[in-house]
Amino acid sequence: PELLRQFRDEENSNRYWLIQGDSGFGKTTLSYYLCRLLWDEYQPGSRLPLYIHLPQIKDLKNILKSYLKEHEYG
């Protein structure tokens, strides 16, 4: 969790995490867990943690827009 907090708290960070592994190794579970940790510590005005399951996204060129539309936020 400390590494996750450092990643989250860096000012103007444009870095991303890439989680790789073979099928069945827990990539989805790990991603969901990390997002839950961030939500548990979420403070208004800070970065908003989103868990986006890519296989469900129809428009991969506009991932965020597609996600928000799918969940009726945009």
PDB file of N, H, CA, C and O in Angstrom:
ATOM      1  N   PRO A   1       0.801  -1.217   0.000  1.00  0.00           N
ATOM      2  CA  PRO A   1       0.000   0.000   0.000  1.00  0.00           C
ATOM      3  C   PRO A   1       0.838   1.274   0.000  1.00  0.00           C
ATOM      4  O   PRO A   1       0.391   2.292  -0.528  1.00  0.00           O
ATOM      5  N   GLU A   2       2.049   1.247   0.581  1.00  0.00           N
ATOM      6  H   GLU A   2       2.412   0.420   1.009  1.00  0.00           H
ATOM      7  CA  GLU A   2       2.861   2.466   0.616  1.00  0.00           C
ATOM      8  C   GLU A   2       3.295   2.877  -0.790  1.00  0.00           C
ATOM      9  O   GLU A   2       3.243   4.060  -1.126  1.00  0.00           O
ATOM     10  N   LEU A   3       3.716   1.934  -1.606  1.00  0.00           N
ATOM     11  H   LEU A   3       3.758   0.973  -1.333  1.00  0.00           H
ATOM     12  CA  LEU A   3       4.095   2.232  -2.989  1.00  0.00           C
ATOM     13  C   LEU A   3       2.901   2.787  -3.761  1.00  0.00           C
ATOM     14  O   LEU A   3       3.056   3.689  -4.584  1.00  0.00           O
ATOM     15  N   LEU A   4       1.737   2.259  -3.502  1.00  0.00           N
ATOM     16  H   LEU A   4       1.611   1.526  -2.834  1.00  0.00           H
ATOM     17  CA  LEU A   4       0.517   2.741  -4.137  1.00  0.00           C
ATOM     18  C   LEU A   4       0.227   4.184  -3.737  1.00  0.00           C
ATOM     19  O   LEU A   4      -0.144   5.001  -4.580  1.00  0.00           O
ATOM     20  N   ARG A   5       0.394   4.496  -2.466  1.00  0.00           N
ATOM     21  H   ARG A   5       0.696   3.832  -1.781  1.00  0.00           H
ATOM     22  CA  ARG A   5       0.191   5.876  -1.996  1.00  0.00           C
ATOM     23  C   ARG A   5       1.195   6.832  -2.636  1.00  0.00           C
ATOM     24  O   ARG A   5       0.825   7.940  -3.026  1.00  0.00           O
ATOM     25  N   GLN A   6       2.443   6.426  -2.749  1.00  0.00           N
ATOM     26  H   GLN A   6       2.743   5.527  -2.432  1.00  0.00           H
ATOM     27  CA  GLN A   6       3.451   7.278  -3.379  1.00  0.00           C
ATOM     28  C   GLN A   6       3.094   7.532  -4.830  1.00  0.00           C
ATOM     29  O   GLN A   6       3.205   8.663  -5.305  1.00  0.00           O
ATOM     30  N   PHE A   7       2.674   6.519  -5.530  1.00  0.00           N
ATOM     31  H   PHE A   7       2.584   5.600  -5.145  1.00  0.00           H
ATOM     32  CA  PHE A   7       2.278   6.658  -6.925  1.00  0.00           C
ATOM     33  C   PHE A   7       1.093   7.601  -7.047  1.00  0.00           C
ATOM     34  O   PHE A   7       1.065   8.450  -7.938  1.00  0.00           O
ATOM     35  N   ARG A   8       0.121   7.461  -6.165  1.00  0.00           N
ATOM     36  H   ARG A   8       0.144   6.771  -5.441  1.00  0.00           H
ATOM     37  CA  ARG A   8      -1.080   8.287  -6.176  1.00  0.00           C
ATOM     38  C   ARG A   8      -0.768   9.745  -5.849  1.00  0.00           C
ATOM     39  O   ARG A   8      -1.339  10.649  -6.457  1.00  0.00           O
ATOM     40  N   ASP A   9       0.117   9.979  -4.910  1.00  0.00           N
ATOM     41  H   ASP A   9       0.582   9.244  -4.415  1.00  0.00           H
ATOM     42  CA  ASP A   9       0.337  11.318  -4.375  1.00  0.00           C
ATOM     43  C   ASP A   9       1.339  12.162  -5.149  1.00  0.00           C
ATOM     44  O   ASP A   9       1.465  13.355  -4.872  1.00  0.00           O
ATOM     45  N   GLU A  10       2.051  11.590  -6.102  1.00  0.00           N
ATOM     46  H   GLU A  10       1.949  10.621  -6.327  1.00  0.00           H
ATOM     47  CA  GLU A  10       3.022  12.388  -6.856  1.00  0.00           C
ATOM     48  C   GLU A  10       2.312  13.494  -7.616  1.00  0.00           C
ATOM     49  O   GLU A  10       1.344  13.247  -8.335  1.00  0.00           O
ATOM     50  N   GLU A  11       2.798  14.708  -7.452  1.00  0.00           N
ATOM     51  H   GLU A  11       3.585  14.909  -6.868  1.00  0.00           H
ATOM     52  CA  GLU A  11       2.203  15.869  -8.116  1.00  0.00           C
ATOM     53  C   GLU A  11       2.317  15.756  -9.633  1.00  0.00           C
ATOM     54  O   GLU A  11       3.383  15.443 -10.163  1.00  0.00           O
ATOM     55  N   ASN A  12       1.216  16.011 -10.317  1.00  0.00           N
ATOM     56  H   ASN A  12       0.351  16.265  -9.886  1.00  0.00           H
ATOM     57  CA  ASN A  12       1.167  16.051 -11.782  1.00  0.00           C
ATOM     58  C   ASN A  12       1.766  14.810 -12.439  1.00  0.00           C
ATOM     59  O   ASN A  12       2.376  14.896 -13.505  1.00  0.00           O
ATOM     60  N   SER A  13       1.590  13.673 -11.805  1.00  0.00           N
ATOM     61  H   SER A  13       1.095  13.603 -10.940  1.00  0.00           H
ATOM     62  CA  SER A  13       2.147  12.437 -12.354  1.00  0.00           C
ATOM     63  C   SER A  13       1.362  11.994 -13.578  1.00  0.00           C
ATOM     64  O   SER A  13       0.132  11.942 -13.558  1.00  0.00           O
ATOM     65  N   ASN A  14       2.079  11.679 -14.628  1.00  0.00           N
ATOM     66  H   ASN A  14       3.078  11.721 -14.645  1.00  0.00           H
ATOM     67  CA  ASN A  14       1.465  11.137 -15.836  1.00  0.00           C
ATOM     68  C   ASN A  14       1.896   9.697 -16.042  1.00  0.00           C
ATOM     69  O   ASN A  14       1.885   9.191 -17.164  1.00  0.00           O
ATOM     70  N   ARG A  15       2.272   9.047 -14.968  1.00  0.00           N
ATOM     71  H   ARG A  15       2.281   9.458 -14.056  1.00  0.00           H
ATOM     72  CA  ARG A  15       2.738   7.667 -15.067  1.00  0.00           C
ATOM     73  C   ARG A  15       1.565   6.710 -14.911  1.00  0.00           C
ATOM     74  O   ARG A  15       0.539   7.033 -14.311  1.00  0.00           O
ATOM     75  N   TYR A  16       1.754   5.526 -15.471  1.00  0.00           N
ATOM     76  H   TYR A  16       2.587   5.264 -15.958  1.00  0.00           H
ATOM     77  CA  TYR A  16       0.742   4.485 -15.412  1.00  0.00           C
ATOM     78  C   TYR A  16       1.376   3.191 -14.963  1.00  0.00           C
ATOM     79  O   TYR A  16       2.585   3.006 -15.104  1.00  0.00           O
ATOM     80  N   TRP A  17       0.580   2.303 -14.428  1.00  0.00           N
ATOM     81  H   TRP A  17      -0.402   2.453 -14.314  1.00  0.00           H
ATOM     82  CA  TRP A  17       1.044   0.961 -14.111  1.00  0.00           C
ATOM     83  C   TRP A  17       0.559   0.030 -15.189  1.00  0.00           C
ATOM     84  O   TRP A  17      -0.585   0.127 -15.633  1.00  0.00           O
ATOM     85  N   LEU A  18       1.407  -0.862 -15.611  1.00  0.00           N
ATOM     86  H   LEU A  18       2.337  -0.941 -15.251  1.00  0.00           H
ATOM     87  CA  LEU A  18       1.045  -1.901 -16.565  1.00  0.00           C
ATOM     88  C   LEU A  18       1.151  -3.226 -15.830  1.00  0.00           C
ATOM     89  O   LEU A  18       2.231  -3.623 -15.392  1.00  0.00           O
ATOM     90  N   ILE A  19       0.031  -3.898 -15.701  1.00  0.00           N
ATOM     91  H   ILE A  19      -0.846  -3.576 -16.057  1.00  0.00           H
ATOM     92  CA  ILE A  19       0.003  -5.187 -15.021  1.00  0.00           C
ATOM     93  C   ILE A  19      -0.095  -6.267 -16.085  1.00  0.00           C
ATOM     94  O   ILE A  19      -1.068  -6.329 -16.836  1.00  0.00           O
ATOM     95  N   GLN A  20       0.920  -7.114 -16.140  1.00  0.00           N
ATOM     96  H   GLN A  20       1.710  -7.064 -15.529  1.00  0.00           H
ATOM     97  CA  GLN A  20       0.996  -8.156 -17.160  1.00  0.00           C
ATOM     98  C   GLN A  20       1.049  -9.528 -16.506  1.00  0.00           C
ATOM     99  O   GLN A  20       1.455  -9.667 -15.352  1.00  0.00           O
ATOM    100  N   GLY A  21       0.640 -10.519 -17.248  1.00  0.00           N
ATOM    101  H   GLY A  21       0.310 -10.405 -18.186  1.00  0.00           H
ATOM    102  CA  GLY A  21       0.746 -11.885 -16.760  1.00  0.00           C
ATOM    103  C   GLY A  21      -0.112 -12.806 -17.601  1.00  0.00           C
ATOM    104  O   GLY A  21      -0.962 -12.364 -18.373  1.00  0.00           O
ATOM    105  N   ASP A  22       0.125 -14.076 -17.438  1.00  0.00           N
ATOM    106  H   ASP A  22       0.816 -14.436 -16.811  1.00  0.00           H
ATOM    107  CA  ASP A  22      -0.648 -15.072 -18.163  1.00  0.00           C
ATOM    108  C   ASP A  22      -2.082 -15.115 -17.653  1.00  0.00           C
ATOM    109  O   ASP A  22      -2.390 -14.626 -16.566  1.00  0.00           O
ATOM    110  N   SER A  23      -2.935 -15.702 -18.448  1.00  0.00           N
ATOM    111  H   SER A  23      -2.685 -16.100 -19.331  1.00  0.00           H
ATOM    112  CA  SER A  23      -4.332 -15.877 -18.091  1.00  0.00           C
ATOM    113  C   SER A  23      -4.452 -16.651 -16.778  1.00  0.00           C
ATOM    114  O   SER A  23      -3.807 -17.682 -16.589  1.00  0.00           O
ATOM    115  N   GLY A  24      -5.279 -16.141 -15.887  1.00  0.00           N
ATOM    116  H   GLY A  24      -5.803 -15.303 -16.040  1.00  0.00           H
ATOM    117  CA  GLY A  24      -5.513 -16.838 -14.628  1.00  0.00           C
ATOM    118  C   GLY A  24      -4.547 -16.512 -13.509  1.00  0.00           C
ATOM    119  O   GLY A  24      -4.626 -17.118 -12.441  1.00  0.00           O
ATOM    120  N   PHE A  25      -3.629 -15.564 -13.722  1.00  0.00           N
ATOM    121  H   PHE A  25      -3.565 -15.071 -14.590  1.00  0.00           H
ATOM    122  CA  PHE A  25      -2.632 -15.230 -12.698  1.00  0.00           C
ATOM    123  C   PHE A  25      -3.107 -14.150 -11.724  1.00  0.00           C
ATOM    124  O   PHE A  25      -2.379 -13.815 -10.789  1.00  0.00           O
ATOM    125  N   GLY A  26      -4.315 -13.594 -11.919  1.00  0.00           N
ATOM    126  H   GLY A  26      -4.906 -13.866 -12.679  1.00  0.00           H
ATOM    127  CA  GLY A  26      -4.867 -12.659 -10.949  1.00  0.00           C
ATOM    128  C   GLY A  26      -4.707 -11.191 -11.290  1.00  0.00           C
ATOM    129  O   GLY A  26      -4.780 -10.343 -10.400  1.00  0.00           O
ATOM    130  N   LYS A  27      -4.490 -10.870 -12.559  1.00  0.00           N
ATOM    131  H   LYS A  27      -4.431 -11.558 -13.282  1.00  0.00           H
ATOM    132  CA  LYS A  27      -4.331  -9.466 -12.956  1.00  0.00           C
ATOM    133  C   LYS A  27      -5.583  -8.654 -12.641  1.00  0.00           C
ATOM    134  O   LYS A  27      -5.495  -7.547 -12.110  1.00  0.00           O
ATOM    135  N   THR A  28      -6.740  -9.204 -12.967  1.00  0.00           N
ATOM    136  H   THR A  28      -6.812 -10.103 -13.398  1.00  0.00           H
ATOM    137  CA  THR A  28      -7.997  -8.506 -12.722  1.00  0.00           C
ATOM    138  C   THR A  28      -8.228  -8.340 -11.227  1.00  0.00           C
ATOM    139  O   THR A  28      -8.616  -7.264 -10.773  1.00  0.00           O
ATOM    140  N   THR A  29      -7.995  -9.391 -10.466  1.00  0.00           N
ATOM    141  H   THR A  29      -7.680 -10.266 -10.834  1.00  0.00           H
ATOM    142  CA  THR A  29      -8.180  -9.333  -9.010  1.00  0.00           C
ATOM    143  C   THR A  29      -7.244  -8.306  -8.386  1.00  0.00           C
ATOM    144  O   THR A  29      -7.665  -7.530  -7.528  1.00  0.00           O
ATOM    145  N   LEU A  30      -5.986  -8.290  -8.802  1.00  0.00           N
ATOM    146  H   LEU A  30      -5.644  -8.921  -9.498  1.00  0.00           H
ATOM    147  CA  LEU A  30      -5.024  -7.321  -8.283  1.00  0.00           C
ATOM    148  C   LEU A  30      -5.446  -5.893  -8.635  1.00  0.00           C
ATOM    149  O   LEU A  30      -5.397  -5.001  -7.787  1.00  0.00           O
ATOM    150  N   SER A  31      -5.858  -5.680  -9.879  1.00  0.00           N
ATOM    151  H   SER A  31      -5.898  -6.404 -10.568  1.00  0.00           H
ATOM    152  CA  SER A  31      -6.273  -4.345 -10.316  1.00  0.00           C
ATOM    153  C   SER A  31      -7.468  -3.851  -9.504  1.00  0.00           C
ATOM    154  O   SER A  31      -7.501  -2.706  -9.054  1.00  0.00           O
ATOM    155  N   TYR A  32      -8.436  -4.730  -9.328  1.00  0.00           N
ATOM    156  H   TYR A  32      -8.409  -5.660  -9.693  1.00  0.00           H
ATOM    157  CA  TYR A  32      -9.618  -4.370  -8.545  1.00  0.00           C
ATOM    158  C   TYR A  32      -9.233  -4.057  -7.101  1.00  0.00           C
ATOM    159  O   TYR A  32      -9.731  -3.090  -6.525  1.00  0.00           O
ATOM    160  N   TYR A  33      -8.360  -4.859  -6.518  1.00  0.00           N
ATOM    161  H   TYR A  33      -7.956  -5.645  -6.986  1.00  0.00           H
ATOM    162  CA  TYR A  33      -7.896  -4.644  -5.146  1.00  0.00           C
ATOM    163  C   TYR A  33      -7.187  -3.302  -4.995  1.00  0.00           C
ATOM    164  O   TYR A  33      -7.444  -2.567  -4.040  1.00  0.00           O
ATOM    165  N   LEU A  34      -6.298  -2.980  -5.931  1.00  0.00           N
ATOM    166  H   LEU A  34      -6.090  -3.576  -6.706  1.00  0.00           H
ATOM    167  CA  LEU A  34      -5.586  -1.700  -5.867  1.00  0.00           C
ATOM    168  C   LEU A  34      -6.556  -0.520  -5.966  1.00  0.00           C
ATOM    169  O   LEU A  34      -6.397   0.478  -5.263  1.00  0.00           O
ATOM    170  N   CYS A  35      -7.544  -0.633  -6.825  1.00  0.00           N
ATOM    171  H   CYS A  35      -7.674  -1.444  -7.396  1.00  0.00           H
ATOM    172  CA  CYS A  35      -8.541   0.423  -6.956  1.00  0.00           C
ATOM    173  C   CYS A  35      -9.332   0.569  -5.663  1.00  0.00           C
ATOM    174  O   CYS A  35      -9.608   1.690  -5.236  1.00  0.00           O
ATOM    175  N   ARG A  36      -9.701  -0.539  -5.033  1.00  0.00           N
ATOM    176  H   ARG A  36      -9.477  -1.450  -5.380  1.00  0.00           H
ATOM    177  CA  ARG A  36     -10.438  -0.489  -3.754  1.00  0.00           C
ATOM    178  C   ARG A  36      -9.601   0.193  -2.677  1.00  0.00           C
ATOM    179  O   ARG A  36     -10.125   0.977  -1.886  1.00  0.00           O
ATOM    180  N   LEU A  37      -8.304  -0.101  -2.642  1.00  0.00           N
ATOM    181  H   LEU A  37      -7.878  -0.739  -3.284  1.00  0.00           H
ATOM    182  CA  LEU A  37      -7.435   0.560  -1.666  1.00  0.00           C
ATOM    183  C   LEU A  37      -7.452   2.073  -1.870  1.00  0.00           C
ATOM    184  O   LEU A  37      -7.530   2.835  -0.906  1.00  0.00           O
ATOM    185  N   LEU A  38      -7.378   2.498  -3.116  1.00  0.00           N
ATOM    186  H   LEU A  38      -7.315   1.879  -3.899  1.00  0.00           H
ATOM    187  CA  LEU A  38      -7.404   3.933  -3.409  1.00  0.00           C
ATOM    188  C   LEU A  38      -8.744   4.549  -3.026  1.00  0.00           C
ATOM    189  O   LEU A  38      -8.779   5.654  -2.485  1.00  0.00           O
ATOM    190  N   TRP A  39      -9.844   3.856  -3.297  1.00  0.00           N
ATOM    191  H   TRP A  39      -9.816   2.958  -3.737  1.00  0.00           H
ATOM    192  CA  TRP A  39     -11.163   4.365  -2.918  1.00  0.00           C
ATOM    193  C   TRP A  39     -11.301   4.482  -1.408  1.00  0.00           C
ATOM    194  O   TRP A  39     -11.907   5.432  -0.913  1.00  0.00           O
ATOM    195  N   ASP A  40     -10.752   3.537  -0.678  1.00  0.00           N
ATOM    196  H   ASP A  40     -10.260   2.765  -1.079  1.00  0.00           H
ATOM    197  CA  ASP A  40     -10.837   3.571   0.783  1.00  0.00           C
ATOM    198  C   ASP A  40     -10.152   4.796   1.365  1.00  0.00           C
ATOM    199  O   ASP A  40     -10.518   5.260   2.445  1.00  0.00           O
ATOM    200  N   GLU A  41      -9.159   5.323   0.656  1.00  0.00           N
ATOM    201  H   GLU A  41      -8.862   4.946  -0.221  1.00  0.00           H
ATOM    202  CA  GLU A  41      -8.415   6.488   1.129  1.00  0.00           C
ATOM    203  C   GLU A  41      -8.745   7.755   0.346  1.00  0.00           C
ATOM    204  O   GLU A  41      -8.086   8.781   0.519  1.00  0.00           O
ATOM    205  N   TYR A  42      -9.752   7.690  -0.506  1.00  0.00           N
ATOM    206  H   TYR A  42     -10.288   6.857  -0.646  1.00  0.00           H
ATOM    207  CA  TYR A  42     -10.098   8.831  -1.366  1.00  0.00           C
ATOM    208  C   TYR A  42     -10.471  10.057  -0.540  1.00  0.00           C
ATOM    209  O   TYR A  42     -11.223   9.968   0.431  1.00  0.00           O
ATOM    210  N   GLN A  43      -9.932  11.197  -0.947  1.00  0.00           N
ATOM    211  H   GLN A  43      -9.321  11.269  -1.735  1.00  0.00           H
ATOM    212  CA  GLN A  43     -10.247  12.491  -0.355  1.00  0.00           C
ATOM    213  C   GLN A  43     -10.806  13.385  -1.458  1.00  0.00           C
ATOM    214  O   GLN A  43     -10.222  13.449  -2.540  1.00  0.00           O
ATOM    215  N   PRO A  44     -11.920  14.077  -1.214  1.00  0.00           N
ATOM    216  CA  PRO A  44     -12.471  14.975  -2.241  1.00  0.00           C
ATOM    217  C   PRO A  44     -11.405  15.935  -2.770  1.00  0.00           C
ATOM    218  O   PRO A  44     -10.645  16.531  -2.006  1.00  0.00           O
ATOM    219  N   GLY A  45     -11.370  16.066  -4.073  1.00  0.00           N
ATOM    220  H   GLY A  45     -11.987  15.582  -4.694  1.00  0.00           H
ATOM    221  CA  GLY A  45     -10.386  16.935  -4.719  1.00  0.00           C
ATOM    222  C   GLY A  45      -9.138  16.206  -5.161  1.00  0.00           C
ATOM    223  O   GLY A  45      -8.338  16.756  -5.918  1.00  0.00           O
ATOM    224  N   SER A  46      -8.952  14.971  -4.701  1.00  0.00           N
ATOM    225  H   SER A  46      -9.602  14.524  -4.086  1.00  0.00           H
ATOM    226  CA  SER A  46      -7.784  14.205  -5.136  1.00  0.00           C
ATOM    227  C   SER A  46      -8.144  13.417  -6.394  1.00  0.00           C
ATOM    228  O   SER A  46      -9.283  13.459  -6.859  1.00  0.00           O
ATOM    229  N   ARG A  47      -7.180  12.714  -6.927  1.00  0.00           N
ATOM    230  H   ARG A  47      -6.255  12.679  -6.549  1.00  0.00           H
ATOM    231  CA  ARG A  47      -7.427  11.927  -8.133  1.00  0.00           C
ATOM    232  C   ARG A  47      -8.504  10.887  -7.864  1.00  0.00           C
ATOM    233  O   ARG A  47      -8.564  10.290  -6.789  1.00  0.00           O
ATOM    234  N   LEU A  48      -9.341  10.689  -8.851  1.00  0.00           N
ATOM    235  H   LEU A  48      -9.293  11.174  -9.724  1.00  0.00           H
ATOM    236  CA  LEU A  48     -10.446   9.750  -8.737  1.00  0.00           C
ATOM    237  C   LEU A  48     -10.012   8.380  -9.245  1.00  0.00           C
ATOM    238  O   LEU A  48      -9.682   8.240 -10.422  1.00  0.00           O
ATOM    239  N   PRO A  49     -10.006   7.376  -8.389  1.00  0.00           N
ATOM    240  CA  PRO A  49      -9.618   6.044  -8.848  1.00  0.00           C
ATOM    241  C   PRO A  49     -10.751   5.397  -9.633  1.00  0.00           C
ATOM    242  O   PRO A  49     -11.891   5.364  -9.169  1.00  0.00           O
ATOM    243  N   LEU A  50     -10.446   4.889 -10.805  1.00  0.00           N
ATOM    244  H   LEU A  50      -9.520   4.916 -11.182  1.00  0.00           H
ATOM    245  CA  LEU A  50     -11.428   4.198 -11.637  1.00  0.00           C
ATOM    246  C   LEU A  50     -10.915   2.809 -11.961  1.00  0.00           C
ATOM    247  O   LEU A  50      -9.739   2.624 -12.273  1.00  0.00           O
ATOM    248  N   TYR A  51     -11.800   1.846 -11.884  1.00  0.00           N
ATOM    249  H   TYR A  51     -12.756   1.997 -11.631  1.00  0.00           H
ATOM    250  CA  TYR A  51     -11.484   0.496 -12.324  1.00  0.00           C
ATOM    251  C   TYR A  51     -12.211   0.303 -13.647  1.00  0.00           C
ATOM    252  O   TYR A  51     -13.440   0.246 -13.680  1.00  0.00           O
ATOM    253  N   ILE A  52     -11.461   0.204 -14.731  1.00  0.00           N
ATOM    254  H   ILE A  52     -10.463   0.250 -14.704  1.00  0.00           H
ATOM    255  CA  ILE A  52     -12.046   0.049 -16.057  1.00  0.00           C
ATOM    256  C   ILE A  52     -11.650  -1.320 -16.594  1.00  0.00           C
ATOM    257  O   ILE A  52     -10.477  -1.573 -16.872  1.00  0.00           O
ATOM    258  N   HIS A  53     -12.629  -2.192 -16.735  1.00  0.00           N
ATOM    259  H   HIS A  53     -13.581  -1.987 -16.509  1.00  0.00           H
ATOM    260  CA  HIS A  53     -12.389  -3.545 -17.254  1.00  0.00           C
ATOM    261  C   HIS A  53     -12.392  -3.456 -18.782  1.00  0.00           C
ATOM    262  O   HIS A  53     -13.455  -3.370 -19.397  1.00  0.00           O
ATOM    263  N   LEU A  54     -11.225  -3.476 -19.382  1.00  0.00           N
ATOM    264  H   LEU A  54     -10.362  -3.546 -18.882  1.00  0.00           H
ATOM    265  CA  LEU A  54     -11.080  -3.203 -20.807  1.00  0.00           C
ATOM    266  C   LEU A  54     -11.889  -4.106 -21.735  1.00  0.00           C
ATOM    267  O   LEU A  54     -12.363  -3.617 -22.761  1.00  0.00           O
ATOM    268  N   PRO A  55     -12.074  -5.390 -21.440  1.00  0.00           N
ATOM    269  CA  PRO A  55     -12.880  -6.196 -22.364  1.00  0.00           C
ATOM    270  C   PRO A  55     -14.312  -5.688 -22.534  1.00  0.00           C
ATOM    271  O   PRO A  55     -14.968  -6.018 -23.522  1.00  0.00           O
ATOM    272  N   GLN A  56     -14.801  -4.892 -21.589  1.00  0.00           N
ATOM    273  H   GLN A  56     -14.268  -4.623 -20.787  1.00  0.00           H
ATOM    274  CA  GLN A  56     -16.160  -4.368 -21.680  1.00  0.00           C
ATOM    275  C   GLN A  56     -16.238  -3.057 -22.460  1.00  0.00           C
ATOM    276  O   GLN A  56     -17.336  -2.579 -22.745  1.00  0.00           O
ATOM    277  N   ILE A  57     -15.101  -2.472 -22.808  1.00  0.00           N
ATOM    278  H   ILE A  57     -14.210  -2.861 -22.576  1.00  0.00           H
ATOM    279  CA  ILE A  57     -15.080  -1.185 -23.488  1.00  0.00           C
ATOM    280  C   ILE A  57     -15.215  -1.407 -24.991  1.00  0.00           C
ATOM    281  O   ILE A  57     -14.458  -2.167 -25.594  1.00  0.00           O
ATOM    282  N   LYS A  58     -16.191  -0.730 -25.578  1.00  0.00           N
ATOM    283  H   LYS A  58     -16.806  -0.113 -25.088  1.00  0.00           H
ATOM    284  CA  LYS A  58     -16.444  -0.889 -27.018  1.00  0.00           C
ATOM    285  C   LYS A  58     -15.546   0.014 -27.863  1.00  0.00           C
ATOM    286  O   LYS A  58     -15.158  -0.363 -28.968  1.00  0.00           O
ATOM    287  N   ASP A  59     -15.216   1.193 -27.358  1.00  0.00           N
ATOM    288  H   ASP A  59     -15.532   1.499 -26.460  1.00  0.00           H
ATOM    289  CA  ASP A  59     -14.433   2.169 -28.117  1.00  0.00           C
ATOM    290  C   ASP A  59     -13.078   2.360 -27.431  1.00  0.00           C
ATOM    291  O   ASP A  59     -12.935   3.225 -26.568  1.00  0.00           O
ATOM    292  N   LEU A  60     -12.093   1.559 -27.812  1.00  0.00           N
ATOM    293  H   LEU A  60     -12.209   0.855 -28.513  1.00  0.00           H
ATOM    294  CA  LEU A  60     -10.794   1.611 -27.146  1.00  0.00           C
ATOM    295  C   LEU A  60     -10.006   2.879 -27.448  1.00  0.00           C
ATOM    296  O   LEU A  60      -9.049   3.188 -26.738  1.00  0.00           O
ATOM    297  N   LYS A  61     -10.386   3.618 -28.484  1.00  0.00           N
ATOM    298  H   LYS A  61     -11.163   3.367 -29.061  1.00  0.00           H
ATOM    299  CA  LYS A  61      -9.704   4.877 -28.786  1.00  0.00           C
ATOM    300  C   LYS A  61     -10.108   5.962 -27.801  1.00  0.00           C
ATOM    301  O   LYS A  61      -9.367   6.921 -27.590  1.00  0.00           O
ATOM    302  N   ASN A  62     -11.260   5.816 -27.208  1.00  0.00           N
ATOM    303  H   ASN A  62     -11.862   5.036 -27.379  1.00  0.00           H
ATOM    304  CA  ASN A  62     -11.781   6.793 -26.244  1.00  0.00           C
ATOM    305  C   ASN A  62     -12.218   6.059 -24.981  1.00  0.00           C
ATOM    306  O   ASN A  62     -13.395   6.058 -24.621  1.00  0.00           O
ATOM    307  N   ILE A  63     -11.260   5.443 -24.326  1.00  0.00           N
ATOM    308  H   ILE A  63     -10.304   5.443 -24.619  1.00  0.00           H
ATOM    309  CA  ILE A  63     -11.552   4.577 -23.184  1.00  0.00           C
ATOM    310  C   ILE A  63     -12.344   5.302 -22.099  1.00  0.00           C
ATOM    311  O   ILE A  63     -13.388   4.810 -21.671  1.00  0.00           O
ATOM    312  N   LEU A  64     -11.873   6.448 -21.651  1.00  0.00           N
ATOM    313  H   LEU A  64     -11.025   6.848 -21.998  1.00  0.00           H
ATOM    314  CA  LEU A  64     -12.541   7.144 -20.554  1.00  0.00           C
ATOM    315  C   LEU A  64     -13.939   7.594 -20.962  1.00  0.00           C
ATOM    316  O   LEU A  64     -14.892   7.418 -20.202  1.00  0.00           O
ATOM    317  N   LYS A  65     -14.069   8.163 -22.132  1.00  0.00           N
ATOM    318  H   LYS A  65     -13.296   8.306 -22.749  1.00  0.00           H
ATOM    319  CA  LYS A  65     -15.381   8.611 -22.615  1.00  0.00           C
ATOM    320  C   LYS A  65     -16.339   7.421 -22.719  1.00  0.00           C
ATOM    321  O   LYS A  65     -17.497   7.512 -22.312  1.00  0.00           O
ATOM    322  N   SER A  66     -15.855   6.322 -23.260  1.00  0.00           N
ATOM    323  H   SER A  66     -14.915   6.248 -23.592  1.00  0.00           H
ATOM    324  CA  SER A  66     -16.673   5.125 -23.396  1.00  0.00           C
ATOM    325  C   SER A  66     -17.097   4.591 -22.026  1.00  0.00           C
ATOM    326  O   SER A  66     -18.250   4.204 -21.837  1.00  0.00           O
ATOM    327  N   TYR A  67     -16.173   4.571 -21.081  1.00  0.00           N
ATOM    328  H   TYR A  67     -15.236   4.885 -21.234  1.00  0.00           H
ATOM    329  CA  TYR A  67     -16.462   4.092 -19.726  1.00  0.00           C
ATOM    330  C   TYR A  67     -17.530   4.957 -19.065  1.00  0.00           C
ATOM    331  O   TYR A  67     -18.495   4.444 -18.499  1.00  0.00           O
ATOM    332  N   LEU A  68     -17.349   6.266 -19.144  1.00  0.00           N
ATOM    333  H   LEU A  68     -16.565   6.683 -19.604  1.00  0.00           H
ATOM    334  CA  LEU A  68     -18.298   7.172 -18.497  1.00  0.00           C
ATOM    335  C   LEU A  68     -19.681   7.087 -19.142  1.00  0.00           C
ATOM    336  O   LEU A  68     -20.698   7.157 -18.452  1.00  0.00           O
ATOM    337  N   LYS A  69     -19.713   6.939 -20.447  1.00  0.00           N
ATOM    338  H   LYS A  69     -18.886   6.882 -21.008  1.00  0.00           H
ATOM    339  CA  LYS A  69     -20.993   6.808 -21.142  1.00  0.00           C
ATOM    340  C   LYS A  69     -21.684   5.503 -20.739  1.00  0.00           C
ATOM    341  O   LYS A  69     -22.888   5.489 -20.482  1.00  0.00           O
ATOM    342  N   GLU A  70     -20.937   4.430 -20.687  1.00  0.00           N
ATOM    343  H   GLU A  70     -19.960   4.441 -20.896  1.00  0.00           H
ATOM    344  CA  GLU A  70     -21.472   3.125 -20.296  1.00  0.00           C
ATOM    345  C   GLU A  70     -22.092   3.163 -18.904  1.00  0.00           C
ATOM    346  O   GLU A  70     -23.091   2.494 -18.641  1.00  0.00           O
ATOM    347  N   HIS A  71     -21.490   3.951 -18.017  1.00  0.00           N
ATOM    348  H   HIS A  71     -20.678   4.495 -18.231  1.00  0.00           H
ATOM    349  CA  HIS A  71     -21.971   4.049 -16.636  1.00  0.00           C
ATOM    350  C   HIS A  71     -22.837   5.284 -16.407  1.00  0.00           C
ATOM    351  O   HIS A  71     -23.095   5.670 -15.267  1.00  0.00           O
ATOM    352  N   GLU A  72     -23.282   5.899 -17.499  1.00  0.00           N
ATOM    353  H   GLU A  72     -23.073   5.585 -18.426  1.00  0.00           H
ATOM    354  CA  GLU A  72     -24.221   7.027 -17.487  1.00  0.00           C
ATOM    355  C   GLU A  72     -23.701   8.249 -16.727  1.00  0.00           C
ATOM    356  O   GLU A  72     -24.459   8.929 -16.035  1.00  0.00           O
ATOM    357  N   TYR A  73     -22.379   8.525 -16.864  1.00  0.00           N
ATOM    358  H   TYR A  73     -21.763   7.973 -17.426  1.00  0.00           H
ATOM    359  CA  TYR A  73     -21.797   9.734 -16.306  1.00  0.00           C
ATOM    360  C   TYR A  73     -21.542  10.787 -17.364  1.00  0.00           C
ATOM    361  O   TYR A  73     -21.238  11.931 -17.027  1.00  0.00           O
ATOM    362  N   GLY A  74     -21.654  10.440 -18.610  1.00  0.00           N
ATOM    363  H   GLY A  74     -21.901   9.510 -18.884  1.00  0.00           H
ATOM    364  CA  GLY A  74     -21.316  11.407 -19.651  1.00  0.00           C
ATOM    365  C   GLY A  74     -22.161  11.263 -20.877  1.00  0.00           C
ATOM    366  O   GLY A  74     -21.988  12.012 -21.838  1.00  0.00           O
TER     367      GLY A  74
END
